[in-house]
Amino acid sequence: MKLYSIYDAKANTFCAPFECVSNGVAIRQLMDLVDNEKTTVSKYPEDFSLYFVGDFDTDSGALLALDTVPVLVMHAKDAIQ
């Protein structure tokens, strides 16, 4: 399972990671946040970005972190339709 986190540029911090099966599903979840007027991501999309941060092995329970910095998947402002 892939792990993702949303980075908040104003807070200068990553949010708690969440799991998705692919980048496409994670992007869809980000798009849902952008489309939901009640979320902070919707109100300030320029402040948030989606990052891939590692993997979770469901067989062993191991967290597999990246050898490098988190990988940018999409800026929230680019999810605006």
N, C-alpha and C positions, 0 to 999 in steps of 0.2 A: 504494500500500500504506500502511496506517495504522500509526503507531508508538505503542507504549504503554510505560509504565514502572511498576514497582511501587515505591511510596514506603514506606520503613521509618521509622516515626516515632521509634523508639528510637535508630536510627543517625543520624536527621535527614538522610537522603540518598535519592536516587532510584537504583534499580538500573539496570543496562544496559538500554537500550530493546530491545524485540522487535517484530516485525511481525505483523500480523493483517489480514485483509480487512475486518473489521467489529468494532464494539463487542461484538456477540454472541459472536463467536469468542474475543475477548480475555477476556470474562467467563467463558466456558467454561474457558479455560486457568487463570484464577484459581480457579475452582471445583475444578479438578483438583488444584491446589496445596493448597487447603484440605482436600480429601478425602484427600490422601496424608500419612499419619501420620509419614512420615520427613522432611517439610519443616518449616522454621522457620515458614513461613506457617501451617501446620496447628497448630503448637504455640502460636503467639501471634497469632491472627488479628486481634486488636484493634490490633496494631501496624502492619498493612499495608493499603495502599489502591492501587487500580489507577487510573492516569491516562492519558489520551490526551495525547501530547506533540507530535504533528506528522505529517507525511506524507513518504513517500519516493517520488519519481517514478522508476518503473522504466525509463522510456524515456530520460530525460536523466541519471539518477543523482543528481539534486538532492535534497537534504534540505530540506523545507519546514517550518520551525518555525512555531509559533503566534505571533501578534502579542501574545498575552497569556500569563498563567501557564498551566501545564498544567491540563487539565480533568478533574475527578474523574469517574470512570466508576462505581466501586463500592468500598465498603469490604469488606475480606476477611471481616470478622465477619458481614456480611450474606449471604455466600455459603454459610454453614453450613446444611446441610439436616437 
